[in-house]
């Protein structure tokens, strides 16, 4: 059975609380002076974002697309905003949205799958590059 953890922001909070205990990058314990082994994991999250219709009306214009982004639908804009807001960026710090009040777009919930079958461990980029280099020889 799949378990799903959700988190909602505290009232008045612009972003949700961090969901602890879900597979994240972990480091091993350094022994005898060697650097810690950093492991990478891919964890899938779904984000529920609310966007004020006035913001969408302001940015879904040809002039706006020519100056900023080639986002042509409300869904594309919502996806772009969700990506940036989850990374703790403010709406007013995003190109094309600087004139918008902060409350016109916000993350409402973040859904994180807790089924370990949905978490994928990935190889460190440095080791992947080294292995690819060796394979070319």
C-alpha positions in Angstrom: 0.0 0.0 0.0 1.3 3.4 -0.9 1.6 6.0 1.8 1.7 9.7 1.0 2.8 12.4 3.3 1.5 15.9 2.8 2.4 19.2 4.4 0.5 22.4 4.4 2.0 25.8 5.2 1.2 27.4 8.6 -1.3 30.2 8.4 0.3 33.3 7.0 3.4 31.3 5.9 4.4 31.7 2.2 5.7 28.2 1.9 5.1 24.8 3.5 7.2 23.2 6.2 9.9 20.7 5.2 8.8 17.1 5.2 11.4 15.3 7.4 12.3 11.7 7.1 11.8 11.2 3.4 14.7 9.7 1.4 17.1 12.6 0.9 20.8 12.7 0.2 22.8 11.1 3.0 26.4 11.1 3.7 28.5 8.2 5.2 30.7 8.6 8.2 34.3 9.7 7.3 36.8 7.2 8.5 40.6 7.6 8.6 40.5 11.0 7.0 38.7 10.0 3.8 35.9 12.2 2.5 32.3 11.2 3.2 30.5 9.2 0.5 27.6 11.3 -0.7 24.7 9.3 -2.1 22.0 10.7 -4.3 18.3 9.9 -4.4 15.5 10.8 -6.7 12.3 11.5 -4.7 9.2 12.4 -6.6 7.1 15.2 -5.2 3.8 16.7 -6.4 3.1 20.3 -5.6 -0.3 22.0 -5.3 0.1 25.7 -6.2 -2.6 28.4 -6.2 -2.3 31.2 -8.8 -4.5 34.3 -8.8 -6.3 34.7 -12.1 -5.1 38.4 -12.3 -1.5 37.1 -12.5 -2.4 34.8 -15.3 -4.2 37.6 -17.2 -1.2 39.9 -16.8 1.3 37.4 -18.1 -0.5 35.5 -20.8 0.2 38.1 -23.4 2.4 38.0 -26.6 4.3 41.0 -25.3 5.1 39.2 -22.1 6.2 36.0 -23.9 8.5 38.0 -26.2 10.3 39.6 -23.2 10.4 36.8 -20.7 9.3 33.2 -21.3 7.6 31.2 -24.0 5.0 29.9 -21.6 1.8 29.7 -23.6 -0.8 28.2 -21.2 -2.0 28.6 -17.7 -0.7 25.1 -16.8 2.8 26.0 -18.1 2.9 29.1 -15.9 1.6 27.2 -12.9 4.4 24.6 -13.4 7.0 27.3 -13.8 5.8 29.1 -10.6 5.6 25.8 -8.6 9.2 24.9 -9.6 10.5 28.2 -8.4 8.4 28.6 -5.3 9.4 25.2 -4.0 13.0 26.3 -4.3 12.1 29.2 -1.9 12.2 31.9 -4.5 9.9 34.8 -4.1 7.5 35.7 -6.8 8.8 39.2 -7.0 12.4 37.9 -7.7 11.3 36.0 -10.9 11.8 37.7 -14.2 8.4 38.7 -15.6 6.7 38.5 -12.2 8.5 41.3 -10.3 5.5 43.6 -10.5 3.1 41.0 -9.0 2.2 41.0 -5.3 3.6 38.0 -3.4 0.2 36.6 -2.5 -0.8 36.0 -6.2 1.0 32.6 -6.3 1.8 30.3 -3.4 2.5 26.6 -2.7 -0.5 25.1 -0.9 0.7 21.5 -0.4 3.6 19.3 -1.2 2.9 15.6 -1.7 5.8 13.2 -1.2 5.5 9.5 -2.0 6.8 7.4 0.9 6.8 4.1 -0.8 10.4 3.1 -1.0 9.8 1.6 -4.5 9.2 5.1 -5.7 12.6 6.3 -4.5 15.5 5.7 -6.8 19.1 5.8 -5.8 21.4 7.5 -8.4 25.1 7.3 -8.9 27.2 10.3 -8.0 27.8 12.5 -11.1 31.6 12.5 -10.5 31.8 8.7 -10.5 29.5 8.4 -13.5 31.8 10.7 -15.5 34.9 8.8 -14.3 33.4 5.5 -15.4 32.4 7.0 -18.8 35.9 8.3 -19.3 37.4 4.9 -18.5 35.0 3.2 -20.9 36.2 5.4 -23.8 39.8 4.3 -23.4 
